[in-house]
Amino acid sequence: MRPRPPAALILAACMAANLAQATPCTLAVNSRLPIGEDGTIEVKIDGAPANLVLDTGSFTTTLTTEAANRLRLRPDQDTSTTFRGIRDPWVLEGIGGSRLGSEVMAGTFKVGAVVGRKFHLLAADIPLGKTDGLLSTDFLAYYDIDLTFSAREFRLFKAYGTCARTKVFLQTPLYSTPLLQNADDRRPRIAALIEGHGSVALIDTGAAHSAIFNRAAESLGINAVDEKTDGALKVQGIGPNEVNAVRHIFPNVTIGDLTLRNMRLNILADRSHDDIDMILGADFQHRMHLWISNSSQLLILQYPPLPSPPVAP
């Protein structure tokens, strides 16, 4: 999805009271939430519960139209009266094309101990079944994220001070690689090697399966049309159209100092809307314990995954 202007509010954490006395690079555990089997966490919107998919691959926290109507959220007339075309911030772009959304505002938006007031969200006809929407980078980028899908646990840490060196509460073995973030795109992108060829990968917790775009596959000498032995399938993304794909096994995929052998990626017959070559989805994340350190711009992987150790508040 395309980024939009920053929301009118800045999220306030309950543990921010002692900010002035914080020591350099202090990490305070803010929230600890269970993850459902469908990859969702429960949030409170104007006091009512809603289940949102944890989605590091999207820019803007978004509700389905049905959820926005159920929660009685109305379009924000200051920002939703006009749309200016495909580069408008209310256009959601992703696999399968684009959808038009409208901006709505919640009086309160609560994730664990984090409470936002006058929080702006998008509402759009996105295919999420019984799920109410997506919890996206406009929220997640303000925190360090400890994520263990295998243990169904999600923790948020707020960093105070200057965190030039990464601080994590994980046991070894750990692998790491820098995040490729900038002011316009704070999604967790990383450099990766596919059969020795450099690429940009997106850690996308909202994607069910890891994938590579056809353009990147062709640069490796792989033509999806010729992959007769691989299973053909159709993939549904955020857009309205299904996308043709084929399965392919890549012998070596290297992320930082970790090399994964015989990794299956779906080759997507679709174009990437930015510089992304590869998507690392839930099938990848279930094999890892992820720590996305937005405070020090680093991705840390624990492989094989272990449960998170307790952290004193």
Backbone bond lengths (Angstrom), bond angles and torsions (degrees), N, CA, C in turn:
res aa  C-N    CA-C-N  psi(-1)  N-CA   C-N-CA  omega(-1)  CA-C   N-CA-C  phi
1 M - - - 1.453 - - 1.525 109.37 -
2 R 1.325 115.83 145.67 1.452 120.38 177.86 1.518 111.02 -70.79
3 P 1.347 117.67 144.26 1.462 119.67 177.41 1.510 111.17 -68.43
4 R 1.287 117.73 155.63 1.447 122.74 175.27 1.509 108.40 -123.28
5 P 1.323 118.15 168.13 1.473 119.70 178.24 1.511 110.50 -57.63
6 P 1.343 117.55 151.97 1.468 120.14 -178.03 1.515 111.66 -55.87
7 A 1.335 116.35 147.07 1.456 121.42 179.18 1.514 109.69 -64.96
8 A 1.310 115.06 158.68 1.462 119.94 -176.31 1.507 112.47 -67.49
9 L 1.319 115.81 -19.49 1.465 117.95 -178.56 1.517 111.21 -110.34
10 I 1.293 116.11 159.15 1.467 123.51 167.67 1.518 106.40 -113.17
11 L 1.327 114.87 127.46 1.468 119.27 -174.83 1.523 111.06 -61.79
12 A 1.303 115.72 139.16 1.465 121.53 -178.89 1.508 109.07 -112.06
13 A 1.310 117.10 125.23 1.470 121.61 178.74 1.522 109.92 -94.87
14 C 1.340 114.16 146.87 1.468 119.14 -177.48 1.520 112.34 -65.35
15 M 1.336 116.68 -24.08 1.465 118.65 -175.34 1.522 112.44 -95.52
16 A 1.339 117.88 17.26 1.458 120.48 -176.35 1.522 113.55 -86.19
17 A 1.322 118.84 1.35 1.461 121.04 -173.10 1.517 113.03 -63.80
18 N 1.350 116.97 -31.62 1.458 119.77 -176.53 1.520 112.69 -100.10
19 L 1.350 116.60 28.65 1.458 120.60 -176.58 1.520 112.13 -56.77
20 A 1.327 116.74 -42.43 1.461 119.31 -176.07 1.514 112.05 -64.22
21 Q 1.326 118.35 -24.51 1.450 121.25 -177.71 1.525 112.77 -99.82
22 A 1.365 116.94 5.61 1.460 119.67 -175.35 1.521 110.99 -67.68
23 T 1.317 116.49 142.28 1.454 121.77 175.55 1.519 109.07 -81.42
24 P 1.343 118.92 162.90 1.466 120.51 179.38 1.524 111.44 -55.47
25 C 1.322 114.83 132.69 1.463 124.27 178.07 1.524 112.03 49.80
26 T 1.310 115.18 58.89 1.453 120.60 172.68 1.521 108.87 -92.18
27 L 1.323 116.59 130.07 1.454 121.33 175.42 1.524 108.26 -106.40
28 A 1.320 115.89 121.53 1.463 121.07 178.83 1.515 108.40 -109.52
29 V 1.330 116.93 124.91 1.458 119.78 177.11 1.516 107.90 -68.50
30 N 1.316 115.05 124.42 1.454 119.88 -174.66 1.509 112.08 -101.25
31 S 1.322 116.55 -48.04 1.461 120.17 -176.28 1.515 109.90 -146.14
32 R 1.320 115.10 149.43 1.452 122.67 176.08 1.521 106.79 -134.35
33 L 1.334 115.93 117.40 1.456 120.41 -171.81 1.524 110.29 -131.32
34 P 1.322 117.72 145.20 1.464 120.16 174.40 1.520 110.80 -77.53
35 I 1.328 115.52 150.35 1.464 122.30 175.14 1.528 108.16 -106.57
36 G 1.304 116.35 130.54 1.456 120.47 179.00 1.518 112.10 -73.26
37 E 1.315 115.93 168.36 1.462 120.81 178.75 1.523 111.68 -59.30
38 D 1.318 116.91 -28.70 1.455 121.50 179.75 1.522 112.98 -89.36
39 G 1.345 117.54 11.94 1.463 121.05 178.18 1.507 114.34 78.10
40 T 1.339 117.77 18.89 1.455 120.40 -177.75 1.524 111.43 -103.72
41 I 1.322 115.34 158.52 1.454 122.55 169.43 1.527 107.51 -125.83
42 E 1.321 116.12 154.37 1.462 119.94 -179.63 1.515 110.39 -91.03
43 V 1.314 115.99 129.19 1.455 122.72 174.17 1.530 107.60 -118.57
44 K 1.325 116.04 170.58 1.457 120.88 175.96 1.533 108.23 -120.22
45 I 1.321 115.63 123.78 1.461 121.81 179.04 1.520 107.83 -116.32
46 D 1.324 115.98 113.79 1.466 121.55 -172.69 1.520 110.90 51.66
47 G 1.337 115.68 37.81 1.449 122.27 176.38 1.510 115.22 85.07
48 A 1.328 118.76 -9.27 1.462 122.24 -178.65 1.530 109.97 -98.44
49 P 1.346 118.43 142.33 1.462 120.36 -178.97 1.522 112.27 -73.52
50 A 1.330 115.27 145.74 1.463 122.39 174.46 1.523 107.61 -146.86
51 N 1.333 116.66 141.68 1.459 122.01 178.83 1.518 109.66 -101.64
52 L 1.333 115.59 117.96 1.455 121.33 -177.96 1.525 110.30 -116.32
53 V 1.319 115.95 137.79 1.454 121.31 173.74 1.521 108.90 -70.14
54 L 1.327 116.61 131.02 1.459 121.20 174.44 1.523 107.46 -71.91
55 D 1.325 117.61 110.36 1.462 121.21 -168.72 1.528 111.30 -129.47
56 T 1.332 116.01 91.66 1.463 120.43 177.92 1.521 112.01 -75.08
57 G 1.337 118.00 -8.08 1.459 120.43 -177.91 1.508 114.48 -89.88
58 S 1.325 118.99 -3.37 1.462 121.61 -179.27 1.522 110.23 -114.61
59 F 1.323 114.87 158.97 1.460 120.57 -175.38 1.531 112.78 -85.36
60 T 1.326 116.83 -38.88 1.455 120.53 -165.06 1.519 111.32 -127.25
61 T 1.316 116.63 130.89 1.465 120.86 176.24 1.529 109.05 -60.38
62 T 1.339 114.61 127.16 1.462 120.83 -168.81 1.527 110.45 -133.61
63 L 1.320 116.01 141.50 1.457 122.71 173.55 1.515 109.68 -109.68
64 T 1.340 116.06 150.89 1.450 118.54 168.44 1.523 108.29 -67.59
65 T 1.314 115.42 156.44 1.465 119.47 178.42 1.519 110.66 -59.19
66 E 1.352 116.16 -39.06 1.458 119.96 -179.90 1.525 111.20 -62.31
67 A 1.347 116.96 -42.48 1.464 119.93 179.79 1.526 111.60 -66.67
68 A 1.339 116.35 -41.19 1.464 119.36 178.97 1.522 110.96 -61.95
69 N 1.335 116.85 -39.42 1.471 119.85 178.07 1.525 111.03 -67.99
70 R 1.330 117.29 -41.43 1.463 120.84 179.81 1.516 111.22 -62.38
71 L 1.320 116.03 -37.57 1.460 121.25 -178.83 1.533 112.47 -84.99
72 R 1.341 115.62 1.07 1.470 122.64 177.99 1.528 112.10 59.17
73 L 1.322 115.96 40.38 1.456 120.95 175.35 1.521 108.86 -90.81
74 R 1.291 116.24 132.99 1.457 120.86 -176.54 1.539 110.07 -111.57
75 P 1.339 116.63 152.90 1.462 119.20 178.52 1.519 112.29 -57.21
76 D 1.318 115.26 141.93 1.457 120.75 175.56 1.525 107.11 -80.48
77 Q 1.313 117.56 110.38 1.455 121.07 -172.64 1.526 113.02 -66.32
78 D 1.315 117.24 -21.07 1.464 119.45 179.54 1.525 111.83 -70.98
79 T 1.332 117.11 -25.00 1.459 118.98 -173.04 1.519 113.99 -124.10
80 S 1.330 119.59 -11.40 1.460 121.03 -170.38 1.525 114.23 -111.78
81 T 1.332 118.78 9.50 1.457 119.37 -174.92 1.517 112.56 -81.05
82 T 1.331 118.22 -24.67 1.461 120.35 -177.90 1.520 110.12 -133.69
83 F 1.337 115.10 152.19 1.457 122.00 175.51 1.523 107.51 -129.19
84 R 1.305 115.98 137.21 1.449 119.66 -168.80 1.527 112.78 -112.27
85 G 1.315 118.88 15.47 1.455 119.11 176.05 1.513 112.29 115.45
86 I 1.340 115.70 -169.19 1.450 121.94 -168.15 1.515 113.31 -64.72
87 R 1.301 120.16 -23.91 1.457 121.83 179.65 1.526 112.16 -95.12
88 D 1.289 116.82 7.24 1.455 121.18 175.63 1.529 109.61 -64.51
89 P 1.316 119.10 140.71 1.462 120.04 -179.38 1.526 114.16 -64.32
90 W 1.330 119.11 -10.55 1.455 120.79 178.35 1.526 112.42 -95.87
91 V 1.325 116.22 10.41 1.462 120.09 174.48 1.519 108.76 -97.70
92 L 1.325 117.53 123.93 1.453 122.92 178.96 1.521 107.96 -94.65
93 E 1.322 116.78 121.69 1.455 121.87 178.76 1.514 109.60 -114.28
94 G 1.306 115.51 141.13 1.454 120.21 178.53 1.506 110.50 -173.80
95 I 1.326 116.45 -166.16 1.458 121.37 178.65 1.524 108.96 -61.10
96 G 1.315 115.75 126.87 1.462 120.68 179.96 1.508 114.71 94.32
97 G 1.349 118.46 5.41 1.455 120.21 174.99 1.510 114.10 112.33
98 S 1.328 115.87 -155.04 1.459 122.48 -172.14 1.523 111.24 -123.08
99 R 1.320 114.59 153.47 1.459 121.73 173.21 1.525 108.74 -133.35
100 L 1.309 114.62 150.79 1.451 120.70 177.99 1.514 109.27 -96.06
101 G 1.332 116.85 134.16 1.452 121.71 178.64 1.511 111.03 -121.46
102 S 1.319 116.10 171.79 1.458 121.73 173.67 1.519 108.02 -127.00
103 E 1.314 116.14 149.00 1.461 119.61 -177.95 1.524 109.76 -89.51
104 V 1.334 114.28 133.03 1.459 120.80 177.35 1.524 108.14 -125.04
105 M 1.309 116.50 164.72 1.461 119.80 -177.70 1.524 109.94 -128.96
106 A 1.343 115.01 133.20 1.458 121.53 173.95 1.521 108.78 -101.44
107 G 1.319 115.99 140.34 1.460 118.99 177.01 1.515 111.19 -63.54
108 T 1.355 116.48 -43.65 1.466 121.57 175.33 1.527 108.59 -135.74
109 F 1.315 114.77 146.20 1.466 122.47 178.25 1.519 106.15 -136.59
110 K 1.341 116.78 114.93 1.459 120.78 -170.12 1.530 109.83 -122.22
111 V 1.338 115.45 126.50 1.469 123.11 174.64 1.518 106.62 -124.50
112 G 1.332 117.68 106.05 1.454 119.68 -175.24 1.515 109.89 59.51
113 A 1.337 116.44 -122.73 1.464 121.35 -179.95 1.527 112.55 -90.94
114 V 1.330 117.77 -1.14 1.466 121.41 -178.11 1.522 109.14 -90.79
115 V 1.323 116.21 128.50 1.460 121.21 -179.41 1.517 109.15 -125.26
116 G 1.330 116.75 123.77 1.455 122.24 172.65 1.519 109.58 -107.55
117 R 1.300 117.13 144.08 1.458 121.50 179.18 1.529 109.15 -118.62
118 K 1.318 115.28 143.11 1.464 122.33 -173.34 1.526 109.36 51.30
119 F 1.318 114.13 56.21 1.464 121.73 -174.32 1.530 109.25 -90.39
120 H 1.333 115.57 126.94 1.454 121.40 -178.34 1.520 110.65 -92.36
121 L 1.335 116.45 133.13 1.448 123.35 177.82 1.521 108.81 -131.65
122 L 1.332 115.50 164.61 1.457 120.43 169.67 1.520 109.13 -95.71
123 A 1.312 116.18 151.58 1.461 122.91 170.53 1.522 107.15 -124.23
124 A 1.329 116.69 130.15 1.462 120.06 -175.85 1.521 109.66 -154.66
125 D 1.318 115.81 159.73 1.466 121.86 177.41 1.520 109.26 -83.05
126 I 1.324 116.23 77.81 1.461 120.91 -179.76 1.528 109.58 -103.74
127 P 1.354 117.37 145.20 1.476 120.82 -173.06 1.523 111.99 -83.45
128 L 1.328 117.03 88.38 1.464 120.82 -177.31 1.519 113.24 -120.21
129 G 1.333 117.95 11.43 1.459 119.22 179.48 1.516 111.38 62.56
130 K 1.341 115.73 -126.77 1.461 120.88 -178.22 1.525 112.79 -86.53
131 T 1.324 117.44 -2.45 1.464 121.07 179.35 1.527 109.94 -78.03
132 D 1.333 116.07 146.65 1.460 120.76 -172.61 1.519 114.58 -88.06
133 G 1.342 118.35 -16.16 1.453 118.04 -179.13 1.512 112.55 162.92
134 L 1.340 115.35 -160.31 1.461 123.59 -174.47 1.523 110.06 -125.78
135 L 1.327 117.14 132.24 1.465 122.36 171.99 1.522 106.79 -98.38
136 S 1.328 116.84 115.32 1.464 120.50 -161.72 1.520 113.64 -119.97
137 T 1.328 114.27 -170.83 1.459 121.64 -170.24 1.514 113.28 -64.55
138 D 1.346 118.45 -29.12 1.460 119.16 179.80 1.517 111.66 -60.15
139 F 1.322 117.94 -22.61 1.464 123.13 172.76 1.524 111.10 -96.88
140 L 1.328 117.11 -50.48 1.461 121.89 -168.58 1.522 113.24 -67.45
141 A 1.323 118.95 -28.63 1.464 121.31 -174.18 1.520 113.30 -67.60
142 Y 1.337 118.38 -10.86 1.467 121.17 179.20 1.528 112.75 -86.38
143 Y 1.341 117.23 0.73 1.461 120.79 -173.00 1.518 111.10 -135.51
144 D 1.340 114.80 159.70 1.459 120.73 164.87 1.527 106.96 -87.08
145 I 1.316 116.39 135.01 1.461 121.82 -170.74 1.516 109.81 -115.32
146 D 1.314 115.97 124.94 1.460 123.47 174.51 1.522 106.63 -108.22
147 L 1.350 116.08 116.56 1.454 120.07 -168.59 1.518 110.48 -132.86
148 T 1.333 115.82 121.20 1.458 122.15 177.85 1.523 108.75 -130.41
149 F 1.332 115.87 94.68 1.461 119.03 -179.37 1.521 111.49 -65.42
150 S 1.345 117.01 -36.01 1.456 119.54 -177.90 1.523 111.40 -64.09
151 A 1.343 117.09 -31.07 1.472 121.31 177.03 1.526 112.03 -98.51
152 R 1.346 115.77 0.21 1.468 122.08 -179.99 1.520 111.65 54.74
153 E 1.321 115.23 52.39 1.467 119.21 -178.47 1.519 110.13 -136.59
154 F 1.323 114.25 139.13 1.459 122.96 -178.78 1.523 107.78 -133.97
155 R 1.336 115.99 125.03 1.467 119.87 179.34 1.521 109.46 -126.44
156 L 1.313 115.48 141.97 1.458 123.14 175.19 1.517 109.35 -109.64
157 F 1.336 115.64 134.12 1.455 121.62 174.77 1.522 108.52 -121.96
158 K 1.322 115.55 136.55 1.457 121.20 174.39 1.519 108.64 -99.87
159 A 1.334 116.72 128.65 1.465 121.46 -179.00 1.528 109.79 -98.67
160 Y 1.334 115.26 134.51 1.459 122.06 176.20 1.515 108.81 -121.64
161 G 1.308 115.85 145.14 1.448 119.75 -178.18 1.521 111.22 89.19
162 T 1.322 115.62 -171.07 1.464 121.98 179.70 1.519 109.65 -96.36
163 C 1.331 115.70 113.82 1.464 120.55 -174.34 1.524 110.08 -103.19
164 A 1.325 116.34 68.25 1.461 119.84 177.77 1.522 110.92 -67.98
165 R 1.328 116.58 -30.80 1.459 121.19 177.12 1.521 109.04 -109.63
166 T 1.316 114.82 137.15 1.457 119.57 -175.31 1.518 111.37 -72.23
167 K 1.319 115.41 136.84 1.448 121.82 175.77 1.526 108.03 -120.37
168 V 1.318 116.36 123.12 1.460 120.66 179.45 1.521 109.31 -133.57
169 F 1.324 114.82 154.43 1.461 120.58 176.75 1.523 108.85 -108.78
170 L 1.315 115.84 63.73 1.455 121.76 -179.61 1.520 109.41 -132.52
171 Q 1.326 114.98 154.34 1.457 120.59 176.70 1.528 110.13 -90.01
172 T 1.310 116.06 155.78 1.456 120.25 174.75 1.526 109.71 -72.93
173 P 1.361 118.21 155.80 1.466 128.15 11.08 1.526 112.39 -84.63
174 L 1.334 115.61 141.24 1.447 122.03 -179.55 1.526 110.15 -125.02
175 Y 1.317 115.43 145.07 1.462 122.65 176.17 1.525 106.97 -127.41
176 S 1.321 116.69 149.15 1.461 118.32 -174.03 1.521 111.18 -143.14
177 T 1.336 114.90 159.27 1.456 122.98 174.90 1.519 108.36 -159.87
178 P 1.346 118.83 147.87 1.469 120.70 -178.68 1.528 112.10 -67.62
179 L 1.324 115.35 149.85 1.457 121.52 171.02 1.519 109.43 -85.46
180 L 1.312 116.53 139.54 1.463 122.18 179.45 1.525 108.24 -100.38
181 Q 1.314 116.33 76.20 1.450 120.93 -176.34 1.517 110.63 -111.85
182 N 1.328 115.41 156.34 1.457 121.22 172.27 1.523 107.83 -145.94
183 A 1.324 115.99 -180.00 1.463 119.66 -174.74 1.519 112.34 -64.25
184 D 1.330 117.42 -27.39 1.462 121.02 -177.51 1.521 113.22 -90.24
185 D 1.319 117.65 -19.69 1.457 120.69 -176.33 1.522 108.81 -144.39
186 R 1.339 116.26 100.91 1.458 121.15 -177.83 1.523 111.95 -103.37
187 R 1.321 116.88 16.66 1.458 119.36 172.56 1.532 109.21 -67.62
188 P 1.330 118.70 150.21 1.468 121.12 -176.74 1.543 111.89 -76.47
189 R 1.332 115.04 89.44 1.464 121.94 175.76 1.521 108.80 -100.78
190 I 1.312 116.19 146.56 1.461 121.54 -178.86 1.518 109.43 -139.90
191 A 1.333 115.73 160.07 1.462 121.15 171.98 1.526 108.41 -83.15
192 A 1.321 116.24 140.49 1.459 121.79 179.04 1.515 108.83 -141.16
193 L 1.319 115.62 159.93 1.459 121.93 175.48 1.525 108.26 -116.28
194 I 1.329 115.93 126.30 1.461 121.58 173.79 1.525 106.97 -113.08
195 E 1.311 116.02 109.95 1.466 121.18 -175.75 1.532 110.93 53.28
196 G 1.353 114.67 39.14 1.459 120.15 177.12 1.508 115.15 83.80
197 H 1.329 118.72 -3.51 1.461 122.28 -179.27 1.525 109.38 -97.90
198 G 1.325 115.94 132.25 1.450 120.28 -178.77 1.514 112.68 -69.11
199 S 1.326 116.72 142.13 1.459 122.12 179.09 1.520 108.77 -152.53
200 V 1.322 115.36 168.15 1.461 122.20 175.99 1.522 107.81 -111.50
201 A 1.325 116.04 124.44 1.456 121.64 -178.25 1.525 109.79 -113.64
202 L 1.313 115.64 143.19 1.460 122.47 177.19 1.525 109.45 -107.42
203 I 1.334 116.87 125.26 1.464 121.01 172.21 1.527 106.55 -77.25
204 D 1.326 116.34 104.77 1.458 121.75 -171.63 1.527 109.28 -118.29
205 T 1.327 116.32 95.43 1.461 120.34 -178.39 1.526 112.05 -72.13
206 G 1.324 117.31 -10.21 1.454 119.98 177.88 1.506 114.00 -89.73
207 A 1.332 117.48 -7.73 1.466 121.98 -179.50 1.523 109.56 -94.60
208 A 1.328 116.51 135.01 1.461 120.08 -178.56 1.521 111.51 -72.73
209 H 1.339 117.49 -35.83 1.453 121.34 -173.45 1.522 111.12 -130.90
210 S 1.316 115.67 147.56 1.459 121.05 175.64 1.530 109.18 -73.43
211 A 1.318 115.74 147.94 1.459 119.37 -173.76 1.520 110.36 -152.46
212 I 1.332 114.95 162.19 1.447 122.63 173.19 1.524 107.21 -130.58
213 F 1.321 117.08 138.58 1.453 119.74 179.80 1.526 109.79 -75.25
214 N 1.324 115.13 149.59 1.455 121.14 -173.51 1.521 111.98 -56.81
215 R 1.356 116.38 -37.37 1.465 119.75 179.41 1.512 111.42 -58.47
216 A 1.335 116.92 -43.80 1.463 120.65 179.62 1.518 111.30 -68.94
217 A 1.338 116.80 -37.76 1.470 119.88 178.42 1.526 111.00 -63.70
218 E 1.319 116.55 -40.62 1.466 119.78 179.51 1.521 111.50 -64.65
219 S 1.342 117.11 -32.46 1.468 119.22 177.17 1.520 112.01 -67.12
220 L 1.353 116.44 -18.79 1.465 121.64 175.63 1.524 111.80 -92.23
221 G 1.330 116.10 4.07 1.455 119.49 -178.96 1.507 114.00 82.67
222 I 1.353 117.89 18.04 1.457 122.14 -179.23 1.521 108.80 -109.55
223 N 1.326 115.89 119.92 1.454 121.58 177.45 1.522 108.03 -103.59
224 A 1.332 116.18 114.48 1.459 119.60 -175.07 1.518 112.41 -59.53
225 V 1.334 117.00 -30.32 1.458 120.42 -179.16 1.520 110.82 -63.98
226 D 1.345 116.65 -29.72 1.459 121.39 -176.94 1.525 113.44 -88.52
227 E 1.328 116.91 -0.13 1.460 119.41 -176.42 1.527 110.58 -82.27
228 K 1.342 114.84 69.28 1.468 119.75 -173.23 1.528 111.95 -66.47
229 T 1.309 118.18 -30.35 1.460 120.50 -175.97 1.525 113.02 -83.35
230 D 1.327 116.18 -12.62 1.458 119.48 -178.66 1.524 110.17 -89.89
231 G 1.325 116.13 148.58 1.457 120.70 -178.09 1.513 112.26 -74.17
232 A 1.323 115.99 131.20 1.456 120.76 176.00 1.517 109.47 -83.73
233 L 1.311 116.53 145.28 1.459 121.49 179.23 1.508 109.86 -153.60
234 K 1.323 115.86 171.88 1.459 121.63 175.63 1.525 108.12 -119.44
235 V 1.323 115.11 141.24 1.460 121.65 -175.58 1.522 108.86 -118.70
236 Q 1.326 116.39 136.19 1.455 122.43 176.32 1.517 109.02 -107.84
237 G 1.319 116.84 123.11 1.455 121.34 177.36 1.516 110.94 -112.05
238 I 1.324 115.75 -150.11 1.458 120.28 -178.23 1.519 111.57 -73.80
239 G 1.347 116.56 -24.36 1.456 121.17 -177.18 1.512 113.14 -79.33
240 P 1.338 116.44 175.30 1.460 120.75 -176.38 1.521 114.66 -81.41
241 N 1.323 118.35 -11.79 1.456 121.53 -173.29 1.526 111.74 -107.31
242 E 1.329 116.90 141.01 1.454 121.03 170.61 1.526 109.41 -73.69
243 V 1.336 115.52 148.26 1.460 121.50 -177.19 1.525 109.11 -117.53
244 N 1.326 116.85 132.34 1.459 121.19 175.77 1.520 110.13 -70.94
245 A 1.315 115.96 143.36 1.464 120.96 179.53 1.516 109.28 -150.73
246 V 1.331 115.72 160.41 1.459 121.74 171.90 1.521 108.45 -132.87
247 R 1.313 116.68 150.97 1.457 121.65 177.11 1.526 109.54 -84.09
248 H 1.327 114.59 142.53 1.471 118.80 176.61 1.526 108.44 -146.91
249 I 1.314 116.98 140.19 1.460 122.45 177.78 1.524 108.85 -96.73
250 F 1.326 115.99 123.56 1.467 122.06 177.58 1.529 107.71 -103.65
251 P 1.345 117.76 121.67 1.471 119.96 -175.15 1.523 114.32 -60.37
252 N 1.363 117.66 -36.24 1.463 119.60 -175.10 1.529 110.46 -139.90
253 V 1.319 115.31 121.11 1.465 121.85 171.83 1.526 106.76 -126.88
254 T 1.339 116.16 120.79 1.459 121.26 -175.16 1.523 109.83 -112.13
255 I 1.326 115.68 128.64 1.459 123.46 178.12 1.514 106.67 -123.38
256 G 1.323 116.75 108.93 1.463 120.01 -175.09 1.509 109.93 60.28
257 D 1.337 117.61 -121.22 1.462 121.55 -179.78 1.522 112.06 -104.54
258 L 1.348 116.75 20.43 1.459 121.73 177.74 1.524 109.52 -117.09
259 T 1.333 117.02 125.84 1.463 122.06 176.85 1.523 109.25 -111.12
260 L 1.323 115.44 126.09 1.456 122.62 178.03 1.525 108.90 -102.35
261 R 1.321 116.61 133.83 1.459 121.89 -176.62 1.526 110.20 -98.79
262 N 1.350 114.23 143.12 1.463 121.79 173.31 1.524 111.71 50.37
263 M 1.321 114.59 56.84 1.459 121.15 -178.07 1.524 110.10 -90.52
264 R 1.322 116.09 131.00 1.451 120.37 178.83 1.514 110.47 -87.70
265 L 1.341 115.75 128.57 1.452 122.33 174.76 1.520 108.83 -127.51
266 N 1.309 116.93 139.12 1.457 120.78 170.63 1.521 109.07 -80.23
267 I 1.325 117.78 126.71 1.456 121.54 175.11 1.520 107.26 -86.92
268 L 1.342 116.41 117.35 1.458 121.80 -173.36 1.515 110.88 -95.18
269 A 1.326 116.54 129.10 1.463 121.77 174.86 1.522 108.50 -84.22
270 D 1.315 115.21 62.46 1.456 121.94 -176.64 1.511 107.62 -148.26
271 R 1.309 116.28 160.26 1.457 119.60 178.69 1.518 109.57 -95.81
272 S 1.326 114.64 146.54 1.452 119.51 172.68 1.520 108.38 -80.69
273 H 1.337 116.83 140.25 1.460 120.36 -178.18 1.529 112.12 -85.56
274 D 1.319 117.76 -0.44 1.456 120.59 179.31 1.517 107.57 -149.75
275 D 1.336 117.41 -145.51 1.464 120.11 -176.01 1.526 112.59 -92.97
276 I 1.323 118.80 14.94 1.456 122.07 -177.58 1.529 110.64 -77.11
277 D 1.336 116.38 128.64 1.468 121.64 175.34 1.523 111.92 -98.68
278 M 1.325 116.29 -31.72 1.450 120.76 -171.06 1.522 109.72 -142.98
279 I 1.325 116.09 147.26 1.458 123.46 175.53 1.523 108.24 -114.84
280 L 1.324 116.51 127.03 1.455 121.76 174.85 1.524 107.50 -102.44
281 G 1.343 114.97 105.19 1.458 120.99 -171.53 1.511 113.90 -99.01
282 A 1.332 115.07 -160.24 1.465 120.94 -172.74 1.519 112.76 -63.03
283 D 1.338 117.70 -32.25 1.464 118.78 179.19 1.520 111.40 -63.48
284 F 1.342 117.23 -31.99 1.463 122.22 173.95 1.525 110.81 -74.21
285 Q 1.319 116.15 -45.13 1.461 120.54 -174.02 1.523 113.08 -68.54
286 H 1.319 117.59 -28.84 1.462 119.74 177.67 1.525 111.73 -68.37
287 R 1.332 117.45 -17.56 1.466 121.49 178.69 1.523 111.48 -89.47
288 M 1.335 118.09 -7.29 1.458 123.06 -171.56 1.523 111.05 -124.88
289 H 1.327 114.21 164.41 1.458 122.29 160.94 1.516 104.85 -111.05
290 L 1.320 117.31 118.08 1.465 121.99 -173.60 1.519 111.15 -103.20
291 W 1.314 114.77 137.21 1.464 121.51 168.16 1.526 106.26 -125.57
292 I 1.326 116.25 110.62 1.463 121.59 177.91 1.516 107.06 -96.22
293 S 1.327 115.86 104.00 1.462 120.99 -175.91 1.531 109.10 -93.64
294 N 1.328 116.42 89.13 1.458 120.30 176.05 1.517 111.79 -68.14
295 S 1.332 117.18 -23.33 1.469 120.29 -179.15 1.515 111.98 -70.44
296 S 1.331 117.99 -31.97 1.470 120.50 -178.95 1.525 112.22 -121.90
297 Q 1.340 116.51 12.29 1.465 121.93 174.19 1.526 112.67 56.85
298 L 1.332 115.77 52.25 1.456 120.42 -177.77 1.529 109.39 -143.71
299 L 1.324 115.60 142.36 1.455 121.97 171.24 1.521 108.09 -103.89
300 I 1.333 116.24 127.06 1.466 121.50 178.15 1.521 107.83 -115.02
301 L 1.323 115.79 131.74 1.459 122.32 179.63 1.524 109.09 -116.55
302 Q 1.305 116.21 131.64 1.457 121.02 170.84 1.528 107.04 -105.59
303 Y 1.329 115.00 120.00 1.468 120.60 -176.47 1.515 109.86 -141.18
304 P 1.341 116.99 120.65 1.473 127.07 -1.19 1.517 112.12 -71.76
305 P 1.350 117.57 161.00 1.454 120.39 -174.60 1.528 112.95 -73.52
306 L 1.327 114.50 145.37 1.465 121.99 173.88 1.529 108.07 -127.72
307 P 1.325 118.83 156.28 1.461 120.33 177.62 1.525 111.58 -61.03
308 S 1.318 116.41 152.70 1.457 121.24 177.19 1.517 110.67 -68.76
309 P 1.332 117.86 131.55 1.464 119.11 174.71 1.525 110.55 -69.38
310 P 1.312 119.07 153.71 1.471 120.62 179.05 1.525 110.32 -66.17
311 V 1.303 116.03 148.02 1.459 122.30 178.26 1.525 107.04 -128.21
312 A 1.326 115.88 127.62 1.462 120.08 179.61 1.511 109.44 -67.30
313 P 1.323 119.74 138.03 1.462 122.24 179.31 1.515 111.25 -65.60
